Amino acid sequence: MSELSLLPRTGPSVDARWLRAARWARWLAWASLVWMTIEGGVGLLAGVLAGSIALVGWALSSAVEGLASLIVIWRFTGSRALSETAEGRAQKAVAISFWLLAPYVAFESGRDLLLQHRPEASLLGVAVTISSVILMPALGVAKQRLGARLGSGATAGEGTQNLLCAYLAGAVLVGLLANQVLGLWWLDPVAGLAVAGVAVREGVEAWRGENCCAVPGMQAAAACDCEPGCTDACCAGEASV
């Protein structure tokens, strides 16, 4: 019996192209997991050496992002790739990973703001955050597009995690540079609080299956009452890219 004969008759349309996209989602998740391990280790070292709580917090957030990658790997491994229930569980697990990230970032940002913490210069920290700002958006957009093709909110949510990683890295980078050059120490914690707020919102949408607006310009099915760019399984299954 072939894989295609086992495909569900409801939900997103599944064919050979869908299976290839699922393999790509799994491999991109593995690539992200490897990068997050390296990024987290280097960022943690740089943060400790520079005495930067924001940099340490960003490095530790890599563990949460790695969790989202593990969830997607689990989702598209073996028979779960063709399971509708696995998608629902993975989507909710990714939502929880957003909520794990948000409180820590908010706490560290709030503490930095109250204590007026000023990190020292860190060339290593600048280098690793720049690399994240460059790499993570490409991974995030690719996963969101795959999420739309697969009808997978979990994959789209992992992509959003990558984008949040880039935003937070940018905030840490701006904070490090602005503090040293202009004395604007408060930019880093304020940006961190904004990122935490976005993480909470994205977690709520992922839990409800409302991972929308991932791919600008996508035409979604009117029958599902979907907005353009919606990656909910119902909507993405009828969408055309």
KANOR-V549004 format. One record per residue. N is the residue number from 0. RES is the residue in three letters. PSI is psi in whole degrees, -180 to 180 (none if undefined). D_FIRST is the distance of its C-alpha to the first C-alpha in whole Angstrom. Layout:
# KANOR-V549004
N/RES/PSI/D_FIRST + N/RES/PSI/D_FIRST
This chain:
# KANOR-V549004
0/MET/131/0 + 1/SER/165/4 + 2/GLU/-40/7 + 3/LEU/-29/8 + 4/SER/-15/7 + 5/LEU/0/8 + 6/LEU/146/11 + 7/PRO/151/14 + 8/ARG/-5/16 + 9/THR/167/19 + 10/GLY/-158/21 + 11/PRO/150/21 + 12/SER/129/19 + 13/VAL/128/16 + 14/ASP/-164/15 + 15/ALA/-36/15 + 16/ARG/-38/19 + 17/TRP/-43/18 + 18/LEU/-39/16 + 19/ARG/-41/19 + 20/ALA/-37/21 + 21/ALA/-41/20 + 22/ARG/-40/20 + 23/TRP/-41/23 + 24/ALA/-41/24 + 25/ARG/-44/23 + 26/TRP/-38/25 + 27/LEU/-36/28 + 28/ALA/-41/28 + 29/TRP/-44/29 + 30/ALA/-42/31 + 31/SER/-41/33 + 32/LEU/-43/33 + 33/VAL/-45/35 + 34/TRP/-43/37 + 35/MET/-36/38 + 36/THR/-45/39 + 37/ILE/-48/41 + 38/GLU/-45/43 + 39/GLY/-43/43 + 40/GLY/-46/45 + 41/VAL/-43/47 + 42/GLY/-39/48 + 43/LEU/-44/49 + 44/LEU/-46/51 + 45/ALA/-40/53 + 46/GLY/-41/53 + 47/VAL/-43/55 + 48/LEU/-36/57 + 49/ALA/-10/58 + 50/GLY/31/59 + 51/SER/109/57 + 52/ILE/-37/55 + 53/ALA/-42/53 + 54/LEU/-40/52 + 55/VAL/-44/51 + 56/GLY/-41/49 + 57/TRP/-42/47 + 58/ALA/-42/46 + 59/LEU/-28/45 + 60/SER/-18/43 + 61/SER/-30/41 + 62/ALA/-39/39 + 63/VAL/-41/38 + 64/GLU/-36/37 + 65/GLY/-34/35 + 66/LEU/-41/33 + 67/ALA/-38/32 + 68/SER/-42/30 + 69/LEU/-37/29 + 70/ILE/-43/28 + 71/VAL/-38/26 + 72/ILE/-46/24 + 73/TRP/-42/23 + 74/ARG/-38/22 + 75/PHE/29/19 + 76/THR/132/18 + 77/GLY/-145/15 + 78/SER/-17/13 + 79/ARG/-23/17 + 80/ALA/-28/16 + 81/LEU/16/14 + 82/SER/126/16 + 83/GLU/-38/19 + 84/THR/-33/21 + 85/ALA/-38/21 + 86/GLU/-44/23 + 87/GLY/-42/25 + 88/ARG/-42/26 + 89/ALA/-40/26 + 90/GLN/-43/29 + 91/LYS/-35/31 + 92/ALA/-39/31 + 93/VAL/-38/32 + 94/ALA/-43/35 + 95/ILE/-36/36 + 96/SER/-33/36 + 97/PHE/-43/39 + 98/TRP/-26/41 + 99/LEU/-35/41 + 100/LEU/-43/42 + 101/ALA/-49/45 + 102/PRO/-39/47 + 103/TYR/-46/48 + 104/VAL/-42/48 + 105/ALA/-42/51 + 106/PHE/-49/53 + 107/GLU/-40/53 + 108/SER/-44/54 + 109/GLY/-40/57 + 110/ARG/-42/58 + 111/ASP/-39/59 + 112/LEU/-43/60 + 113/LEU/-39/63 + 114/LEU/-3/64 + 115/GLN/50/64 + 116/HIS/132/62 + 117/ARG/108/63 + 118/PRO/157/60 + 119/GLU/167/62 + 120/ALA/144/61 + 121/SER/104/58 + 122/LEU/-37/57 + 123/LEU/-42/53 + 124/GLY/-41/53 + 125/VAL/-43/53 + 126/ALA/-46/51 + 127/VAL/-34/48 + 128/THR/-37/48 + 129/ILE/-43/49 + 130/SER/-37/45 + 131/SER/-41/44 + 132/VAL/-34/45 + 133/ILE/-45/44 + 134/LEU/-44/40 + 135/MET/-39/39 + 136/PRO/-38/40 + 137/ALA/-45/37 + 138/LEU/-43/35 + 139/GLY/-47/35 + 140/VAL/-42/35 + 141/ALA/-42/32 + 142/LYS/-36/30 + 143/GLN/-38/31 + 144/ARG/-41/30 + 145/LEU/-39/27 + 146/GLY/-39/27 + 147/ALA/-43/28 + 148/ARG/-35/25 + 149/LEU/-12/22 + 150/GLY/35/24 + 151/SER/105/25 + 152/GLY/-29/28 + 153/ALA/-44/28 + 154/THR/-44/27 + 155/ALA/-39/30 + 156/GLY/-37/32 + 157/GLU/-38/32 + 158/GLY/-39/33 + 159/THR/-36/36 + 160/GLN/-43/37 + 161/ASN/-40/37 + 162/LEU/-40/40 + 163/LEU/-36/42 + 164/CYS/-43/42 + 165/ALA/-42/43 + 166/TYR/-45/46 + 167/LEU/-39/47 + 168/ALA/-41/47 + 169/GLY/-40/49 + 170/ALA/-44/51 + 171/VAL/-43/52 + 172/LEU/-47/53 + 173/VAL/-41/55 + 174/GLY/-44/57 + 175/LEU/-46/58 + 176/LEU/-44/59 + 177/ALA/-36/61 + 178/ASN/-42/63 + 179/GLN/-38/64 + 180/VAL/-44/65 + 181/LEU/-9/66 + 182/GLY/16/66 + 183/LEU/72/64 + 184/TRP/-24/62 + 185/TRP/-12/61 + 186/LEU/-41/58 + 187/ASP/-54/56 + 188/PRO/-34/56 + 189/VAL/-44/56 + 190/ALA/-38/53 + 191/GLY/-41/51 + 192/LEU/-39/52 + 193/ALA/-42/50 + 194/VAL/-40/47 + 195/ALA/-41/47 + 196/GLY/-41/47 + 197/VAL/-39/45 + 198/ALA/-41/42 + 199/VAL/-46/43 + 200/ARG/-45/42 + 201/GLU/-36/39 + 202/GLY/-42/38 + 203/VAL/-44/39 + 204/GLU/-38/37 + 205/ALA/-40/34 + 206/TRP/-39/34 + 207/ARG/-7/35 + 208/GLY/34/32 + 209/GLU/43/34 + 210/ASN/76/34 + 211/CYS/169/35 + 212/CYS/29/37 + 213/ALA/-34/35 + 214/VAL/103/35 + 215/PRO/136/38 + 216/GLY/-4/38 + 217/MET/138/34 + 218/GLN/116/34 + 219/ALA/166/33 + 220/ALA/129/32 + 221/ALA/-30/35 + 222/ALA/-27/33 + 223/CYS/0/32 + 224/ASP/42/36 + 225/CYS/145/35 + 226/GLU/158/37 + 227/PRO/131/37 + 228/GLY/2/35 + 229/CYS/133/33 + 230/THR/15/30 + 231/ASP/146/29 + 232/ALA/-42/26 + 233/CYS/-46/27 + 234/CYS/-46/29 + 235/ALA/-27/27 + 236/GLY/-24/24 + 237/GLU/1/27 + 238/ALA/158/29 + 239/SER/131/29 + 240/VAL/none/31
